[in-house]
Amino acid sequence: MIVRIPGLLRSYTAGAETVPLPAHPTLDDALPDLGARYPGMRFRLVDEQRAVRPHIKLFVDGELVRRLDAPVDGAAELMIVGALSGG
């Protein structure tokens, strides 16, 4: 699986726009692996109640996913998008 990292989180990946991850059955399995490779990354995506943070959108092969138990086995791409706000 390829993980696309938004600009606001690239400081965790030494500037890498994409990072590889081995296949995992669910997001709940994949995100700890991402956090182990890039310390602090998982905390920016998931809160203390194990929910995706409101300003983060996760897309698995182009489909918006909000639940951590969503299957990602065999997914080609996980795209992380950080919402912007302003007025």
N, CA, C and O atoms as a MOPAC input file, in Angstrom:
PM7 MOZYME 1SCF
protein

 N      0.84600 1    -1.17500 1     0.00000 1
 C      0.00000 1     0.00000 1     0.00000 1
 C      0.89100 1     1.23800 1     0.00000 1
 O      1.93300 1     1.26800 1     0.65400 1
 N      0.47700 1     2.23000 1    -0.72200 1
 C      1.15100 1     3.52500 1    -0.73300 1
 C      0.31400 1     4.49400 1     0.09200 1
 O     -0.90400 1     4.56800 1    -0.07200 1
 N      0.96900 1     5.23100 1     0.97400 1
 C      0.27900 1     6.23500 1     1.78400 1
 C      0.70800 1     7.60600 1     1.28300 1
 O      1.89700 1     7.92100 1     1.27000 1
 N     -0.24700 1     8.41100 1     0.87600 1
 C      0.01800 1     9.78200 1     0.42600 1
 C     -0.08700 1    10.71200 1     1.63200 1
 O     -1.11000 1    10.76900 1     2.31500 1
 N      1.00500 1    11.43600 1     1.87100 1
 C      1.11200 1    12.28300 1     3.06100 1
 C      0.86100 1    13.74400 1     2.67400 1
 O      1.49500 1    14.24700 1     1.74700 1
 N     -0.05600 1    14.43300 1     3.37000 1
 C     -0.28900 1    15.84700 1     3.05300 1
 C      0.88300 1    16.70700 1     3.53600 1
 O      1.63100 1    16.30600 1     4.42700 1
 N      1.02800 1    17.85700 1     2.95500 1
 C      2.11500 1    18.77100 1     3.30800 1
 C      2.20400 1    19.06900 1     4.78900 1
 O      3.30400 1    19.19300 1     5.32800 1
 N      1.05400 1    19.18900 1     5.46700 1
 C      1.07400 1    19.53800 1     6.87900 1
 C      1.64500 1    18.43000 1     7.76100 1
 O      1.96300 1    18.69000 1     8.92200 1
 N      1.78700 1    17.20100 1     7.25300 1
 C      2.34100 1    16.09900 1     8.03900 1
 C      3.69300 1    15.59900 1     7.51900 1
 O      4.25000 1    14.64600 1     8.06400 1
 N      4.21400 1    16.22200 1     6.49100 1
 C      5.46600 1    15.73400 1     5.90200 1
 C      6.68400 1    15.93600 1     6.78800 1
 O      7.72700 1    15.33200 1     6.54100 1
 N      6.57600 1    16.76600 1     7.80600 1
 C      7.70100 1    16.90300 1     8.73300 1
 C      7.94800 1    15.58100 1     9.46100 1
 O      9.06700 1    15.31800 1     9.90200 1
 N      6.91900 1    14.75200 1     9.58800 1
 C      7.07200 1    13.44100 1    10.22800 1
 C      7.75900 1    12.42700 1     9.31900 1
 O      8.35800 1    11.46700 1     9.80300 1
 N      7.67600 1    12.63300 1     8.00800 1
 C      8.23500 1    11.67300 1     7.04600 1
 C      9.48000 1    12.22000 1     6.35700 1
 O      9.84200 1    11.75700 1     5.27600 1
 N     10.13800 1    13.20100 1     6.97300 1
 C     11.33600 1    13.83000 1     6.39200 1
 C     11.04900 1    14.37700 1     4.99700 1
 O     11.91200 1    14.34900 1     4.12000 1
 N      9.83100 1    14.87200 1     4.80200 1
 C      9.46300 1    15.50400 1     3.54800 1
 C      8.91300 1    14.57700 1     2.49100 1
 O      8.54500 1    15.03800 1     1.41100 1
 N      8.84200 1    13.28500 1     2.76200 1
 C      8.34600 1    12.33800 1     1.76100 1
 C      6.85500 1    12.55800 1     1.49800 1
 O      6.06000 1    12.67400 1     2.43100 1
 N      6.49200 1    12.61500 1     0.22100 1
 C      5.09600 1    12.78200 1    -0.17700 1
 C      4.32800 1    11.47400 1    -0.11000 1
 O      3.12300 1    11.46600 1     0.14100 1
 N      5.02800 1    10.36600 1    -0.33700 1
 C      4.41800 1     9.04400 1    -0.24600 1
 C      5.34100 1     8.12800 1     0.54400 1
 O      6.56400 1     8.26400 1     0.49500 1
 N      4.74400 1     7.19900 1     1.26800 1
 C      5.51200 1     6.20500 1     2.01200 1
 C      4.84600 1     4.84700 1     1.80000 1
 O      3.62000 1     4.77100 1     1.71600 1
 N      5.63000 1     3.78100 1     1.71300 1
 C      5.03800 1     2.44800 1     1.55500 1
 C      4.66900 1     1.85000 1     2.91200 1
 O      5.32200 1     2.11100 1     3.92200 1
 N      3.62600 1     1.05500 1     2.90900 1
 C      3.23100 1     0.27600 1     4.08900 1
 C      2.88500 1    -1.12600 1     3.60900 1
 O      2.31400 1    -1.28300 1     2.53000 1
 N      3.21900 1    -2.14100 1     4.38800 1
 C      2.78300 1    -3.48800 1     4.00300 1
 C      1.26000 1    -3.59200 1     4.11400 1
 O      0.61700 1    -2.75300 1     4.74500 1
 N      0.70700 1    -4.60500 1     3.50900 1
 C     -0.74000 1    -4.82000 1     3.54700 1
 C     -1.20000 1    -5.09300 1     4.97800 1
 O     -0.52700 1    -5.78500 1     5.74200 1
 N     -2.34100 1    -4.54300 1     5.31700 1
 C     -2.98900 1    -4.75000 1     6.61500 1
 C     -4.47100 1    -4.97900 1     6.35100 1
 O     -4.99800 1    -4.48500 1     5.35400 1
 N     -5.16000 1    -5.72500 1     7.22900 1
 C     -6.58200 1    -5.97300 1     6.98700 1
 C     -7.48300 1    -4.75500 1     7.18400 1
 O     -8.48000 1    -4.60300 1     6.47800 1
 N     -7.13500 1    -3.87600 1     8.15000 1
 C     -7.98600 1    -2.71200 1     8.42700 1
 C     -7.11800 1    -1.47100 1     8.66100 1
 O     -5.90300 1    -1.57000 1     8.83200 1
 N     -7.76400 1    -0.31000 1     8.66500 1
 C     -7.06300 1     0.92800 1     9.01300 1
 C     -6.52200 1     0.85800 1    10.43100 1
 O     -5.43200 1     1.35900 1    10.71100 1
 N     -7.28100 1     0.23800 1    11.32700 1
 C     -6.86200 1     0.11600 1    12.71700 1
 C     -5.56000 1    -0.67400 1    12.84400 1
 O     -4.81900 1    -0.49200 1    13.81100 1
 N     -5.27800 1    -1.53600 1    11.89100 1
 C     -4.01800 1    -2.27900 1    11.86600 1
 C     -2.91100 1    -1.49400 1    11.16600 1
 O     -1.74500 1    -1.57700 1    11.55100 1
 N     -3.27600 1    -0.74300 1    10.15300 1
 C     -2.28600 1    -0.01700 1     9.34700 1
 C     -1.75100 1     1.22800 1    10.05400 1
 O     -0.55600 1     1.51200 1     9.97000 1
 N     -2.60600 1     1.97100 1    10.74300 1
 C     -2.17600 1     3.23300 1    11.34200 1
 C     -1.13900 1     3.07200 1    12.45200 1
 O     -0.24200 1     3.91000 1    12.54800 1
 N     -1.21200 1     2.03300 1    13.30200 1
 C     -0.13200 1     1.85400 1    14.27700 1
 C      1.22200 1     1.59300 1    13.60200 1
 O      2.26100 1     2.03700 1    14.09200 1
 N      1.20200 1     0.87100 1    12.47700 1
 C      2.43600 1     0.63200 1    11.73100 1
 C      2.98900 1     1.95300 1    11.20600 1
 O      4.19300 1     2.19800 1    11.27900 1
 N      2.11500 1     2.79800 1    10.68000 1
 C      2.53000 1     4.11900 1    10.20400 1
 C      3.10500 1     4.92800 1    11.36700 1
 O      4.13100 1     5.59000 1    11.21500 1
 N      2.44900 1     4.87700 1    12.52600 1
 C      2.92300 1     5.59600 1    13.70500 1
 C      4.23800 1     5.06400 1    14.23400 1
 O      5.04700 1     5.83000 1    14.75700 1
 N      4.46900 1     3.76000 1    14.10700 1
 C      5.73700 1     3.17300 1    14.55500 1
 C      6.89000 1     3.61900 1    13.65500 1
 O      7.99700 1     3.86800 1    14.13300 1
 N      6.62800 1     3.71600 1    12.37500 1
 C      7.66300 1     4.15800 1    11.42500 1
 C      7.91900 1     5.65500 1    11.50900 1
 O      9.04600 1     6.12000 1    11.33800 1
 N      6.85500 1     6.39800 1    11.77600 1
 C      6.93900 1     7.86100 1    11.82500 1
 C      6.29600 1     8.32400 1    13.13300 1
 O      5.11800 1     8.68300 1    13.15400 1
 N      7.07200 1     8.31800 1    14.22900 1
 C      6.52600 1     8.65900 1    15.54900 1
 C      5.77800 1     9.99700 1    15.55600 1
 O      6.25000 1    11.00100 1    15.02200 1
 N      4.60800 1     9.97300 1    16.17500 1
 C      3.77000 1    11.15800 1    16.27000 1
 C      2.71600 1    11.24800 1    15.18800 1
 O      1.73700 1    11.97900 1    15.34000 1
 N      2.89700 1    10.52200 1    14.10200 1
 C      1.96400 1    10.60700 1    12.97000 1
 C      0.56800 1    10.09900 1    13.35000 1
 O     -0.42400 1    10.76800 1    13.05800 1
 N      0.47300 1     8.94400 1    13.98700 1
 C     -0.83000 1     8.38000 1    14.30900 1
 C     -1.62000 1     9.31400 1    15.22500 1
 O     -2.82900 1     9.47000 1    15.06000 1
 N     -0.94000 1     9.93400 1    16.19000 1
 C     -1.61900 1    10.86200 1    17.10000 1
 C     -2.23500 1    12.04000 1    16.34600 1
 O     -3.25500 1    12.57500 1    16.78100 1
 N     -1.65300 1    12.44700 1    15.25000 1
 C     -2.19600 1    13.55200 1    14.45100 1
 C     -3.43600 1    13.13200 1    13.66600 1
 O     -4.21600 1    13.97400 1    13.22200 1
 N     -3.60800 1    11.81600 1    13.49900 1
 C     -4.72400 1    11.30000 1    12.70700 1
 C     -5.87900 1    10.78600 1    13.55900 1
 O     -7.04500 1    10.90900 1    13.18200 1
 N     -5.54100 1    10.20500 1    14.71700 1
 C     -6.53200 1     9.53200 1    15.55600 1
 C     -6.47400 1    10.11400 1    16.96500 1
 O     -5.39300 1    10.33100 1    17.51300 1
 N     -7.65400 1    10.36700 1    17.55000 1
 C     -7.68700 1    10.95100 1    18.89800 1
 C     -7.60200 1     9.87600 1    19.98100 1
 O     -7.44900 1     8.69100 1    19.68400 1
 N     -7.70200 1    10.30200 1    21.22700 1
 C     -7.57000 1     9.41200 1    22.37000 1
 C     -8.71300 1     8.39600 1    22.47100 1
 O     -8.56800 1     7.36700 1    23.13100 1
 N     -9.83000 1     8.67400 1    21.83200 1
 C    -10.96300 1     7.74700 1    21.82600 1
 C    -10.93100 1     6.82000 1    20.60100 1
 O    -11.90600 1     6.13000 1    20.30500 1
 N     -9.81400 1     6.82000 1    19.91200 1
 C     -9.59900 1     5.98600 1    18.72900 1
 C    -10.56000 1     6.32800 1    17.59600 1
 O    -11.04600 1     5.44100 1    16.89400 1
 N    -10.82900 1     7.61400 1    17.42400 1
 C    -11.65600 1     8.09300 1    16.31600 1
 C    -10.78600 1     8.97300 1    15.42100 1
 O     -9.88100 1     9.65600 1    15.89900 1
 N    -11.06600 1     8.95100 1    14.13200 1
 C    -10.34700 1     9.81500 1    13.20300 1
 C    -10.65200 1    11.25900 1    13.57700 1
 O    -11.81200 1    11.63200 1    13.75100 1
 N     -9.61100 1    12.06300 1    13.70000 1
 C     -9.79800 1    13.46800 1    14.08400 1
 C    -10.68800 1    14.18400 1    13.07500 1
 O    -10.62200 1    13.88600 1    11.88200 1
 N    -11.51700 1    15.12100 1    13.52700 1
 C    -12.48500 1    15.77900 1    12.63700 1
 C    -11.86300 1    16.49200 1    11.44000 1
 O    -12.47900 1    16.55200 1    10.37600 1
 N    -10.68000 1    17.02300 1    11.58900 1
 C    -10.07300 1    17.77400 1    10.48700 1
 C     -9.27200 1    16.88500 1     9.53300 1
 O     -8.64600 1    17.38700 1     8.59900 1
 N     -9.28700 1    15.57700 1     9.76100 1
 C     -8.56400 1    14.62500 1     8.91800 1
 C     -9.55900 1    13.81300 1     8.10500 1
 O    -10.56600 1    13.34500 1     8.63700 1
 N     -9.28400 1    13.64700 1     6.83700 1
 C    -10.07400 1    12.77800 1     5.96900 1
 C     -9.13500 1    11.68800 1     5.45300 1
 O     -8.01100 1    11.96900 1     5.03700 1
 N     -9.60600 1    10.45700 1     5.48400 1
 C     -8.83600 1     9.32400 1     4.98800 1
 C     -9.57300 1     8.72900 1     3.79200 1
 O    -10.76900 1     8.44800 1     3.86600 1
 N     -8.85100 1     8.54200 1     2.69600 1
 C     -9.42100 1     7.96400 1     1.49200 1
 C     -8.66800 1     6.68300 1     1.17100 1
 O     -7.44400 1     6.69100 1     1.03800 1
 N     -9.39800 1     5.59000 1     1.04700 1
 C     -8.81000 1     4.31000 1     0.66700 1
 C     -9.22600 1     4.04700 1    -0.77300 1
 O    -10.40500 1     3.86200 1    -1.07500 1
 N     -8.23800 1     4.03300 1    -1.64900 1
 C     -8.49800 1     3.87300 1    -3.08800 1
 C     -9.58500 1     4.82500 1    -3.57700 1
 O    -10.46200 1     4.43900 1    -4.35100 1
 N     -9.51600 1     6.08600 1    -3.11100 1
 C    -10.42800 1     7.12600 1    -3.57000 1
 C    -11.74600 1     7.21500 1    -2.82800 1
 O    -12.52800 1     8.13000 1    -3.08800 1
 N    -12.02000 1     6.29600 1    -1.91200 1
 C    -13.28200 1     6.30300 1    -1.15900 1
 C    -13.05000 1     6.85500 1     0.24000 1
 O    -12.14200 1     6.40700 1     0.94200 1
 N    -13.86800 1     7.83000 1     0.65300 1
 C    -13.77800 1     8.39900 1     1.99800 1
 C    -14.09500 1     7.32700 1     3.03300 1
 O    -15.08900 1     6.61100 1     2.91800 1
 N    -13.23300 1     7.22600 1     4.05200 1
 C    -13.40500 1     6.25400 1     5.12300 1
 C    -13.33400 1     6.99300 1     6.44800 1
 O    -12.40000 1     7.76200 1     6.67800 1
 N    -14.32000 1     6.76800 1     7.33400 1
 C    -14.32800 1     7.42800 1     8.63900 1
 C    -14.12600 1     6.45500 1     9.79400 1
 O    -13.82900 1     6.88100 1    10.91000 1
 N    -14.27900 1     5.17200 1     9.54800 1
 C    -14.16600 1     4.18200 1    10.61900 1
 C    -12.82500 1     3.47100 1    10.55600 1
 O    -12.35100 1     3.12500 1     9.47300 1
 N    -12.21600 1     3.25300 1    11.70800 1
 C    -10.91900 1     2.58000 1    11.74500 1
 C    -11.01900 1     1.09300 1    11.43800 1
 O    -10.01400 1     0.47100 1    11.09400 1
 N    -12.20100 1     0.51500 1    11.55300 1
 C    -12.34700 1    -0.90000 1    11.22500 1
 C    -12.59800 1    -1.12900 1     9.73100 1
 O    -12.88100 1    -2.25000 1     9.30700 1
 N    -12.49300 1    -0.06200 1     8.94300 1
 C    -12.67900 1    -0.17700 1     7.49800 1
 C    -11.59600 1    -1.07700 1     6.90200 1
 O    -10.42100 1    -0.94700 1     7.24500 1
 N    -11.98900 1    -1.98300 1     6.01500 1
 C    -10.99700 1    -2.86900 1     5.41300 1
 C    -10.08100 1    -2.11800 1     4.45200 1
 O    -10.52800 1    -1.26400 1     3.68600 1
 N     -8.81100 1    -2.44400 1     4.50400 1
 C     -7.83500 1    -1.87300 1     3.56500 1
 C     -6.96500 1    -2.96700 1     2.95300 1
 O     -6.02000 1    -2.67600 1     2.21900 1
 N     -7.28200 1    -4.21800 1     3.25200 1
 C     -6.50700 1    -5.32800 1     2.72600 1
 C     -6.48400 1    -5.26300 1     1.20300 1
 O     -7.52900 1    -5.27500 1     0.55200 1
 N     -5.30300 1    -5.19600 1     0.65700 1
 C     -5.14800 1    -5.12600 1    -0.78300 1
 C     -5.30400 1    -3.73000 1    -1.35900 1
 O     -5.21900 1    -3.55600 1    -2.57500 1
 N     -5.53100 1    -2.73700 1    -0.51900 1
 C     -5.68500 1    -1.36700 1    -1.01500 1
 C     -4.38300 1    -0.90500 1    -1.65500 1
 O     -3.29200 1    -1.19800 1    -1.16400 1
 N     -4.51400 1    -0.19700 1    -2.72800 1
 C     -3.34200 1     0.32800 1    -3.42200 1
 C     -2.89100 1     1.65500 1    -2.82500 1
 O     -1.70600 1     1.98500 1    -2.85200 1
 N     -3.85000 1     2.42100 1    -2.28200 1
 C     -3.51400 1     3.76400 1    -1.82100 1
 C     -4.36000 1     4.18700 1    -0.61600 1
 O     -5.57400 1     3.98600 1    -0.57600 1
 N     -3.67900 1     4.77200 1     0.35000 1
 C     -4.32800 1     5.45800 1     1.46200 1
 C     -3.90400 1     6.91100 1     1.34800 1
 O     -2.71700 1     7.22400 1     1.43900 1
 N     -4.86000 1     7.79000 1     1.15100 1
 C     -4.55500 1     9.21100 1     1.03900 1
 C     -5.06200 1     9.91200 1     2.29200 1
 O     -6.22800 1     9.78400 1     2.66600 1
 N     -4.16800 1    10.65400 1     2.93200 1
 C     -4.51300 1    11.43400 1     4.11900 1
 C     -4.69000 1    12.86900 1     3.67000 1
 O     -3.82400 1    13.42700 1     2.99500 1
 N     -5.81000 1    13.46800 1     4.04200 1
 C     -6.09600 1    14.85300 1     3.66900 1
 C     -6.39100 1    15.62900 1     4.94900 1
 O     -7.23700 1    15.22300 1     5.74500 1
 N     -5.70500 1    16.72600 1     5.14300 1
 C     -5.96500 1    17.61000 1     6.27100 1
 C     -6.83700 1    18.75200 1     5.82200 1
 O     -6.48700 1    19.48600 1     4.89800 1
 N     -7.97600 1    18.90800 1     6.47400 1
 C     -8.91500 1    19.97700 1     6.10900 1
 C     -8.33700 1    21.32900 1     6.49700 1
 O     -7.65700 1    21.46000 1     7.51400 1
 N     -8.61100 1    22.30500 1     5.69200 1
 C     -8.22000 1    23.68500 1     5.97000 1
 C     -9.45900 1    24.47100 1     6.35000 1
 O    -10.55400 1    24.18600 1     5.86500 1
 N     -9.29300 1    25.43700 1     7.19600 1
 C    -10.42400 1    26.28500 1     7.54400 1
 C     -9.99800 1    27.74400 1     7.43600 1
 O     -8.81100 1    28.07100 1     7.42900 1
 N    -10.95200 1    28.56100 1     7.35700 1
 C    -10.64800 1    29.98700 1     7.25500 1
 C    -11.93600 1    30.76000 1     7.05100 1
 O    -13.02900 1    30.19200 1     7.05200 1
 N    -11.79400 1    32.02400 1     6.88300 1
 C    -13.02300 1    32.77900 1     6.74000 1
 C    -12.84800 1    34.01400 1     5.96600 1
 O    -13.80900 1    34.75700 1     5.76400 1

